[in-house]
């Protein structure tokens, strides 16, 4: 049986200068050719997502892609909230991971002053702050917790992943955990690298960039799992 065509939103400010953005068309082709997962992808610029509610309504999945600082932090946060509250399969990578934590801190944990230091360097409460050691252009090991969505997707307790970021989170992690967010992947120094939402159909975010895995001809398991979740939602909608 032919799988249904799933409509997916790529939320971010598209640029040919962002390597991950240039990789996405290759991944979409590979998902179709290798796994028969057909995605009809639409770019939703951050400023468009901020224009009003409903920017990602009707989509079968949302991916907040790298490329921060986004033109509109508010737009990205609104898209993440819509996916979280609407049960829409969600993937956030690099900047998407950072803003996932920020949205959860503000909207679920009540940390209204939580900020992203890249957007607000003088913030009193920077949830997302400069990393002690920049991960721009680096690879690193990630240890994945058992009995987690991340482990079921990646299929291993240890994976080596590519990064291109200089910001991460060390503050308020206990508060986020107490309110239901699970940190299911850490680097070998114990720093958070994967977050997920257990009571959601599919909600996964990583500080690393799975879209940069390999040469783009074989999608990373996280990307494939997100695509399968999108197709499953499209099948149910059909």
C-alpha positions as CSV (number, residue, x, y, z in Angstrom):
1,X,0.0,0.0,0.0
2,X,1.3,3.4,-0.9
3,X,2.0,5.5,2.2
4,X,0.1,8.8,2.4
5,X,1.8,12.1,1.7
6,X,2.6,13.9,4.9
7,X,2.7,17.7,5.1
8,X,5.6,18.8,7.3
9,X,6.6,22.3,8.4
10,X,10.3,23.3,8.5
11,X,10.3,26.2,10.9
12,X,13.3,28.5,10.5
13,X,14.8,31.2,8.4
14,X,16.0,29.5,5.3
15,X,19.5,30.3,4.1
16,X,22.0,28.8,1.7
17,X,24.7,29.8,4.1
18,X,23.4,27.3,6.8
19,X,24.8,23.9,6.0
20,X,21.9,22.0,7.6
21,X,19.4,23.9,5.4
22,X,21.2,22.8,2.2
23,X,21.2,19.2,3.5
24,X,17.4,19.0,4.0
25,X,16.4,18.4,0.3
26,X,18.8,15.5,0.2
27,X,17.3,14.0,3.3
28,X,13.7,14.4,1.9
29,X,14.8,12.6,-1.3
30,X,16.5,9.8,0.7
31,X,13.4,9.4,2.9
32,X,11.3,8.9,-0.2
33,X,13.8,6.7,-2.1
34,X,15.1,4.5,0.8
35,X,12.2,4.3,3.2
36,X,9.1,5.2,1.0
37,X,8.3,8.0,3.5
38,X,6.8,10.8,1.4
39,X,7.0,14.3,2.9
40,X,5.5,17.4,1.4
41,X,7.8,20.0,3.1
42,X,7.0,23.7,3.5
43,X,9.3,26.3,5.0
44,X,7.7,28.4,7.6
45,X,9.9,31.4,8.4
46,X,10.1,32.4,12.0
47,X,8.5,35.8,11.4
48,X,5.6,34.1,9.6
49,X,5.0,31.8,12.6
50,X,4.9,35.0,14.8
51,X,2.2,36.6,12.6
52,X,-0.6,34.9,14.3
53,X,-1.9,31.6,15.7
54,X,-2.2,28.6,13.4
55,X,1.0,28.9,11.5
56,X,1.7,25.1,11.8
57,X,-2.0,24.0,12.1
58,X,-2.8,21.3,9.5
59,X,0.8,20.0,9.3
60,X,1.5,16.4,10.1
61,X,4.9,17.2,11.7
62,X,7.0,20.2,12.7
63,X,10.8,20.4,12.6
64,X,12.4,23.5,14.1
65,X,15.7,23.6,12.2
66,X,19.0,25.1,13.1
67,X,20.0,28.6,12.1
68,X,19.6,30.8,15.3
69,X,19.4,33.6,16.1
70,X,16.0,33.4,14.4
71,X,14.5,36.6,13.0
72,X,11.6,36.0,15.4
73,X,12.1,34.2,18.7
74,X,8.4,34.6,19.4
75,X,7.5,32.8,16.2
76,X,9.7,29.8,16.9
77,X,8.3,29.5,20.4
78,X,4.8,29.7,19.1
79,X,5.4,26.9,16.6
80,X,7.0,24.7,19.3
81,X,4.0,25.3,21.7
82,X,1.5,24.5,18.9
83,X,3.3,21.2,18.3
84,X,3.6,20.4,22.0
85,X,0.0,21.2,22.8
86,X,-1.5,19.8,19.6
87,X,0.2,16.4,19.7
88,X,2.0,17.1,16.4
89,X,5.1,15.1,15.8
90,X,8.0,17.4,16.6
91,X,11.8,17.5,16.1
92,X,14.0,20.3,17.2
93,X,17.8,20.3,16.4
94,X,20.5,22.7,17.6
95,X,18.7,26.0,17.9
96,X,15.5,24.0,17.8
97,X,16.6,22.2,21.0
98,X,17.5,25.4,22.7
99,X,14.2,27.0,22.0
100,X,12.3,23.9,22.9
101,X,13.7,24.2,26.4
102,X,13.0,27.9,26.5
103,X,9.4,27.4,25.5
104,X,8.9,24.7,28.1
105,X,10.5,26.8,30.8
106,X,8.3,29.7,30.1
107,X,5.0,28.1,29.3
108,X,5.0,25.0,31.4
109,X,7.3,25.7,34.3
110,X,6.3,29.4,34.8
111,X,9.9,30.7,34.4
112,X,8.7,33.7,32.6
113,X,12.1,35.4,32.9
114,X,14.0,32.6,31.2
115,X,16.0,33.9,28.3
116,X,18.3,32.8,25.5
117,X,21.6,34.6,25.9
118,X,22.2,34.8,22.2
119,X,19.0,36.8,21.8
120,X,19.3,38.7,25.1
121,X,22.9,38.9,26.3
122,X,22.0,41.0,29.3
123,X,19.2,38.8,30.6
124,X,19.0,38.2,34.3
125,X,18.0,34.6,33.9
126,X,19.7,33.0,30.8
127,X,18.3,29.5,30.5
128,X,20.3,29.1,27.3
129,X,23.8,30.3,27.9
130,X,27.2,30.2,26.2
131,X,28.8,26.8,26.5
132,X,32.1,26.5,28.4
133,X,33.6,24.9,25.3
134,X,32.1,25.8,22.0
135,X,30.8,22.8,20.0
136,X,31.0,24.6,16.7
137,X,32.3,22.1,14.1
138,X,32.9,19.3,16.7
139,X,31.8,15.7,17.0
140,X,31.1,14.1,20.4
141,X,29.7,11.0,22.1
142,X,26.2,11.1,23.4
143,X,25.1,8.5,26.0
144,X,21.4,7.6,25.6
145,X,19.2,6.5,28.5
146,X,17.4,3.2,28.4
147,X,13.6,3.1,28.1
148,X,13.5,6.4,26.3
149,X,12.2,7.5,23.0
150,X,15.7,8.5,22.0
151,X,17.1,5.0,22.8
152,X,14.3,3.3,20.9
153,X,14.9,5.6,17.9
154,X,18.7,5.5,17.9
155,X,19.0,1.9,18.9
156,X,22.2,2.2,20.9
157,X,23.3,3.4,24.3
158,X,26.1,5.5,22.7
159,X,26.3,7.5,19.5
160,X,28.7,10.0,18.0
161,X,27.1,13.1,16.7
162,X,28.0,16.3,14.9
163,X,27.4,19.8,16.5
164,X,27.5,23.3,15.3
165,X,26.5,25.3,18.3
166,X,27.9,27.5,21.0
167,X,24.9,27.6,23.4
168,X,23.4,25.1,25.8
169,X,21.5,24.7,29.1
170,X,22.7,24.0,32.6
171,X,20.2,26.1,34.6
172,X,16.7,25.1,35.8
173,X,17.1,21.5,34.5
174,X,15.7,20.1,37.7
175,X,12.6,22.3,37.3
176,X,12.1,21.3,33.7
177,X,12.4,17.6,34.7
178,X,10.0,18.1,37.6
179,X,7.4,19.5,35.1
180,X,7.6,16.4,32.8
181,X,10.4,17.1,30.3
182,X,12.9,14.2,30.2
183,X,16.6,14.6,29.4
184,X,17.4,11.3,27.8
185,X,20.9,12.0,26.3
186,X,24.0,13.5,27.8
187,X,27.6,13.9,26.7
188,X,30.4,12.1,28.5
189,X,30.7,15.1,30.9
190,X,27.1,14.8,31.9
191,X,25.8,17.8,29.9
192,X,22.3,17.6,28.4
193,X,22.2,16.8,24.7
194,X,18.7,15.2,24.1
195,X,15.3,16.2,25.5
196,X,11.9,14.5,25.0
197,X,8.3,14.6,26.2
198,X,7.1,11.2,27.3
199,X,3.4,11.9,27.1
200,X,3.5,13.1,23.5
201,X,3.1,11.1,20.3
202,X,6.6,12.1,19.2
203,X,8.5,15.0,20.7
204,X,12.3,14.9,20.5
205,X,15.0,17.6,20.5
206,X,18.8,17.4,20.3
207,X,21.6,19.9,20.7
208,X,23.5,18.0,18.0
209,X,22.5,18.0,14.3
210,X,21.3,14.6,13.0
211,X,20.7,16.2,9.6
212,X,24.5,16.5,9.2
213,X,25.1,12.7,9.7
214,X,27.0,11.1,6.9
215,X,26.6,12.5,3.4
216,X,22.8,12.9,3.4
217,X,22.1,9.7,1.5
218,X,21.0,7.7,4.6
219,X,18.9,9.7,7.0
220,X,19.8,9.7,10.7
221,X,17.4,7.4,12.7
222,X,16.0,10.5,14.5
223,X,15.0,12.0,11.1
224,X,13.5,8.7,9.9
225,X,11.5,8.3,13.1
226,X,10.2,11.8,12.9
227,X,9.2,11.2,9.2
228,X,7.5,7.9,10.2
229,X,5.5,9.7,12.9
230,X,4.4,12.3,10.3
231,X,3.3,9.7,7.9
232,X,1.4,7.8,10.7
233,X,-0.4,11.0,11.6
234,X,-1.2,11.6,7.9
235,X,-2.5,8.0,7.6
236,X,-4.8,8.6,10.6
237,X,-6.0,11.9,9.2
238,X,-6.8,10.3,5.8
